[in-house]
Amino acid sequence: MIEFNPPIETRDTEELIIISKSNTDDSQQLAIDLAKTELKKRGLTQSEIDKKYEELEDNYQQEIKKELDKNAIEDFTVFEKIFILLFWYKELFSNWNLRKDGFILKSKRRIHLIGIGILIYLIFILYAIY
């Protein structure tokens, strides 16, 4: 028999509910069955399990929304901005997924900093030539 670490019986009710509601792609069928059995031992009905699972799902979605909202307004630190200005040519080939990851301000700021970095380099080159 497969042993789970930590054992199914010692896990908290919320974790058991999540396991029992998962599909076999996420968990082994044995773990799902054991979680359902343990929930029944603890006296939970299917409607209580469903209600608690919906609450957990709502909480999870709220946490994701908070994280995305926080990411949307996150900016680079001063040192990161200076690095991007000085080494804009390295930045051209990386971090193109910032907007996709929810970092809206960082995505815009990155483009601006690369442009300013290019201008600074051009000014130094033109100054050196003339």
C-alpha positions as CSV (number, residue, x, y, z in Angstrom):
1,M,0.0,0.0,0.0
2,I,1.2,3.5,-0.8
3,E,2.0,5.7,2.2
4,F,1.5,9.4,2.0
5,N,3.6,12.0,3.7
6,P,2.1,13.4,5.8
7,P,-0.5,10.7,6.2
8,I,-4.0,11.5,4.9
9,E,-5.5,11.1,8.4
10,T,-3.3,13.9,9.9
11,R,-4.1,16.5,7.3
12,D,-6.5,19.3,8.0
13,T,-10.0,19.4,6.7
14,E,-9.4,22.1,4.1
15,E,-6.6,20.1,2.5
16,L,-8.7,17.0,2.4
17,I,-11.5,18.8,0.7
18,I,-9.1,20.1,-2.0
19,I,-7.7,16.6,-2.5
20,S,-11.1,15.0,-2.6
21,K,-12.3,17.6,-5.3
22,S,-9.2,17.2,-7.4
23,N,-9.0,15.0,-10.5
24,T,-6.7,12.2,-11.2
25,D,-4.4,14.5,-13.2
26,D,-3.6,16.4,-10.0
27,S,-3.6,13.6,-7.4
28,Q,-3.5,9.8,-7.3
29,Q,-6.9,8.2,-7.2
30,L,-6.0,6.4,-4.0
31,A,-5.3,9.8,-2.3
32,I,-8.7,11.1,-3.5
33,D,-10.5,8.0,-2.2
34,L,-8.7,8.2,1.2
35,A,-9.5,11.9,1.5
36,K,-13.2,11.3,0.8
37,T,-13.2,8.5,3.4
38,E,-11.5,10.6,6.0
39,L,-14.0,13.5,5.4
40,K,-16.8,11.1,6.0
41,K,-15.2,9.9,9.2
42,R,-15.0,13.5,10.3
43,G,-18.8,13.8,9.8
44,L,-18.9,16.1,6.8
45,T,-21.7,15.7,4.3
46,Q,-21.2,16.2,0.6
47,S,-23.1,19.5,0.7
48,E,-20.8,20.8,3.4
49,I,-17.8,19.7,1.4
50,D,-19.1,21.4,-1.7
51,K,-19.9,24.6,0.2
52,K,-16.4,24.7,1.8
53,Y,-14.8,24.0,-1.5
54,E,-16.6,26.9,-3.1
55,E,-15.4,29.2,-0.2
56,L,-11.8,28.0,-0.7
57,E,-12.1,28.5,-4.4
58,D,-13.5,32.1,-3.9
59,N,-10.6,32.9,-1.5
60,Y,-8.1,31.5,-3.9
61,Q,-9.5,33.7,-6.7
62,Q,-9.5,36.8,-4.5
63,E,-5.8,36.1,-3.6
64,I,-5.0,35.8,-7.3
65,K,-6.8,39.1,-8.0
66,K,-4.9,40.9,-5.2
67,E,-1.6,39.6,-6.6
68,L,-2.4,40.7,-10.1
69,D,-3.5,44.1,-8.8
70,K,-0.3,44.4,-6.8
71,N,1.8,43.3,-9.9
72,A,0.1,45.9,-12.1
73,I,1.4,48.8,-10.2
74,E,4.8,47.4,-9.2
75,D,7.8,49.4,-10.4
76,F,11.5,48.8,-10.8
77,T,13.8,49.8,-8.0
78,V,16.3,52.6,-8.6
79,F,19.1,50.2,-9.1
80,E,17.1,48.2,-11.6
81,K,16.3,51.4,-13.5
82,I,20.0,52.4,-13.6
83,F,20.9,48.9,-14.8
84,I,18.4,49.0,-17.6
85,L,19.6,52.5,-18.7
86,L,23.2,51.4,-18.8
87,F,22.7,47.9,-20.2
88,W,19.7,48.4,-22.4
89,Y,21.2,46.2,-25.1
90,K,20.9,43.2,-22.8
91,E,17.4,44.1,-21.8
92,L,16.3,44.1,-25.5
93,F,16.4,40.3,-25.5
94,S,14.8,39.6,-22.1
95,N,11.7,40.3,-20.0
96,W,9.3,40.6,-22.9
97,N,6.7,38.7,-20.8
98,L,6.2,41.3,-18.1
99,R,2.8,42.5,-19.4
100,K,1.7,38.9,-19.8
101,D,2.7,38.2,-16.2
102,G,0.6,41.2,-15.1
103,F,3.4,43.8,-14.6
104,I,1.8,46.6,-16.5
105,L,3.8,49.5,-15.1
106,K,7.1,47.6,-15.3
107,S,6.4,46.7,-18.9
108,K,5.8,50.4,-19.9
109,R,8.7,51.6,-17.8
110,R,11.1,49.1,-19.3
111,I,10.3,50.3,-22.8
112,H,10.9,53.9,-21.7
113,L,14.1,53.1,-20.0
114,I,15.5,51.2,-23.0
115,G,14.6,54.2,-25.2
116,I,16.3,56.7,-22.8
117,G,19.3,54.3,-22.6
118,I,19.6,54.3,-26.4
119,L,19.4,58.1,-26.5
120,I,22.1,58.4,-23.8
121,Y,24.4,56.1,-25.8
122,L,23.7,58.1,-29.0
123,I,24.5,61.4,-27.3
124,F,27.8,60.0,-26.0
125,I,28.7,58.7,-29.4
126,L,27.8,61.9,-31.2
127,Y,29.7,63.9,-28.5
128,A,32.8,61.7,-29.0
129,I,32.6,62.1,-32.8
130,Y,32.3,65.8,-32.8
